[in-house]
Amino acid sequence: MAEVAVAAFLDEFKALRHVTKDSPLPVTSSGETTPGADATRATAVQGVTGGKPVTTIPVPSAAASSAIKPIVATAPASQLVVKTGPGNFYGATIIAGSASGYLIAYNATAAPSADASIDPAKRLHATSVLANGTASLGEFATPDLFDAGIVLLFSTSLTSFTAPSSPAPFLRGRAL
């Protein structure tokens, strides 16, 4: 039984190895390509979505226009407004001071007032941070959409905004 499966695989492999990047895919009457419609042709192609080639592929670049400028707190802080309107959140980094707490990515245009409750629906990301420790959120290749704004919080609580006695000496966010 296993020999039959191996033989079938080898036959399919031999048929596929003759397919090149220029080999056409079968086309329907509506003009759409149909990957996998012919067993002698490739059934899945990296970089193709729904039978249509992906036209933009991100590549490494030294151009300043293709970079994301991080927003960095200029002094020790327990909050940082990264973006005051809707945007894409790519990530955040914190280096905590002598207090432990949580790094929270909050979907709002401003930080909540001291000791105000943190709306769980707006707390889109959170991670714990040890005293004198480092933590990161995200660093996503595909960003998350924040529809209000992007605010980073360093709080001793996940349910209310309680700034630690020692603010974070380094707080940075990345967004577009």
C-alpha positions as CSV (number, residue, x, y, z in Angstrom):
1,M,0.0,0.0,0.0
2,A,2.8,2.4,0.9
3,E,4.6,1.5,-2.3
4,V,1.5,2.5,-4.3
5,A,1.4,5.9,-2.5
6,V,5.1,6.5,-3.1
7,A,4.7,5.6,-6.8
8,A,1.7,8.0,-7.2
9,F,3.7,10.7,-5.5
10,L,6.7,10.2,-7.8
11,D,4.5,10.3,-10.9
12,E,2.9,13.5,-9.7
13,F,6.3,15.0,-8.9
14,K,7.7,14.1,-12.3
15,A,4.7,15.8,-13.9
16,L,5.1,18.9,-11.7
17,R,8.9,19.3,-12.2
18,H,8.3,20.3,-15.8
19,V,6.2,23.3,-14.8
20,T,8.1,26.5,-14.9
21,K,7.2,30.0,-13.8
22,D,6.1,30.7,-17.4
23,S,3.8,27.7,-17.6
24,P,0.2,28.9,-18.0
25,L,-2.5,27.9,-15.6
26,P,-5.8,26.7,-17.0
27,V,-8.2,29.6,-17.7
28,T,-12.0,29.5,-17.2
29,S,-14.5,31.0,-19.7
30,S,-14.6,34.2,-17.5
31,G,-10.8,34.6,-17.8
32,E,-10.0,33.6,-14.2
33,T,-7.1,31.2,-13.7
34,T,-7.9,28.0,-11.9
35,P,-4.9,26.6,-10.0
36,G,-5.1,22.8,-9.6
37,A,-7.6,22.3,-12.4
38,D,-5.1,20.2,-14.2
39,A,-3.2,17.6,-12.2
40,T,-0.1,18.0,-14.5
41,R,0.2,21.6,-13.4
42,A,1.1,23.2,-10.1
43,T,-1.8,23.2,-7.6
44,A,-0.4,25.9,-5.3
45,V,2.0,28.7,-6.1
46,Q,3.6,30.9,-3.5
47,G,3.0,34.6,-4.2
48,V,-0.4,33.9,-5.9
49,T,-3.7,34.7,-4.3
50,G,-6.9,33.4,-5.9
51,G,-5.1,32.6,-9.1
52,K,-3.9,36.2,-9.5
53,P,-0.3,37.2,-9.0
54,V,0.6,39.3,-6.0
55,T,1.8,42.6,-7.5
56,T,3.6,44.0,-4.5
57,I,6.1,42.2,-2.5
58,P,7.9,44.0,0.3
59,V,11.7,43.9,-0.1
60,P,14.4,45.2,2.2
61,S,15.2,48.8,1.5
62,A,17.6,51.5,2.7
63,A,15.2,54.3,1.6
64,A,14.0,56.4,4.4
65,S,10.6,56.7,2.8
66,S,10.0,52.9,3.4
67,A,10.8,53.0,7.1
68,I,8.5,53.5,10.1
69,K,9.8,56.3,12.4
70,P,9.3,55.1,16.0
71,I,7.7,57.4,18.6
72,V,9.9,57.5,21.7
73,A,9.2,59.1,25.1
74,T,11.7,61.9,25.7
75,A,11.7,61.4,29.5
76,P,10.7,58.5,31.8
77,A,7.0,57.9,31.2
78,S,4.0,55.8,32.1
79,Q,2.1,56.7,29.0
80,L,2.9,57.6,25.4
81,V,0.5,58.8,22.7
82,V,1.8,57.1,19.6
83,K,-1.0,58.3,17.3
84,T,-4.0,60.6,18.0
85,G,-6.1,59.2,15.2
86,P,-6.8,55.8,13.6
87,G,-3.7,53.9,12.5
88,N,-1.9,50.7,12.2
89,F,0.0,49.4,15.2
90,Y,3.3,47.6,14.5
91,G,4.7,47.2,17.9
92,A,6.1,48.6,21.2
93,T,9.1,48.2,23.4
94,I,9.6,49.1,27.1
95,I,12.5,49.0,29.5
96,A,11.0,49.2,33.0
97,G,12.5,51.0,35.9
98,S,12.5,49.7,39.5
99,A,8.7,48.9,39.3
100,S,7.1,46.0,37.6
101,G,3.8,46.3,35.7
102,Y,2.1,45.9,32.3
103,L,2.8,47.4,28.9
104,I,-0.6,48.0,27.4
105,A,-1.5,49.0,23.8
106,Y,-4.7,51.0,24.2
107,N,-7.1,52.0,21.4
108,A,-7.8,55.6,22.3
109,T,-6.7,59.1,21.5
110,A,-5.4,59.9,25.0
111,A,-4.4,57.9,28.1
112,P,-7.1,57.4,30.7
113,S,-6.8,59.6,33.8
114,A,-5.0,58.3,36.9
115,D,-6.8,55.4,38.6
116,A,-9.5,55.4,35.9
117,S,-10.7,52.0,34.7
118,I,-9.1,50.5,31.5
119,D,-11.8,49.5,29.1
120,P,-11.1,45.8,28.2
121,A,-12.5,46.4,24.7
122,K,-9.8,49.1,24.1
123,R,-7.0,47.1,25.6
124,L,-5.9,45.4,22.4
125,H,-2.5,44.1,23.6
126,A,-0.8,43.7,26.9
127,T,2.3,42.0,28.4
128,S,3.8,41.9,31.8
129,V,7.1,43.6,32.5
130,L,9.4,42.7,35.4
131,A,11.2,45.4,37.4
132,N,14.3,46.5,35.5
133,G,13.1,44.2,32.7
134,T,12.4,44.6,29.0
135,A,9.3,43.6,27.1
136,S,7.9,44.0,23.6
137,L,4.4,44.0,22.1
138,G,3.9,42.8,18.6
139,E,6.5,43.8,16.1
140,F,4.0,42.6,13.6
141,A,4.7,42.2,9.9
142,T,1.0,42.7,9.4
143,P,-0.2,45.5,11.7
144,D,-3.3,45.6,13.8
145,L,-5.8,48.4,13.1
146,F,-6.5,50.8,16.0
147,D,-9.7,52.7,15.0
148,A,-9.4,55.5,17.6
149,G,-5.8,56.1,18.3
150,I,-2.7,54.4,19.7
151,V,-1.6,55.0,23.3
152,L,0.9,52.9,25.3
153,L,0.4,52.6,29.0
154,F,2.7,51.3,31.7
155,S,0.5,50.4,34.6
156,T,0.6,48.2,37.7
157,S,-2.9,47.0,36.9
158,L,-4.6,45.7,33.8
159,T,-8.0,46.9,34.9
160,S,-7.2,50.5,36.0
161,F,-4.6,52.9,34.9
162,T,-2.3,53.0,37.9
163,A,1.1,54.5,37.0
164,P,4.0,52.8,38.8
165,S,6.0,54.7,41.4
166,S,8.9,54.5,39.0
167,P,8.0,55.3,35.4
168,A,9.6,53.5,32.5
169,P,12.9,55.0,31.5
170,F,12.3,53.9,27.9
171,L,9.0,53.6,26.0
172,R,8.7,53.3,22.3
173,G,5.9,52.6,19.8
174,R,5.7,52.0,16.1
175,A,2.6,52.9,14.0
176,L,1.5,54.3,10.7
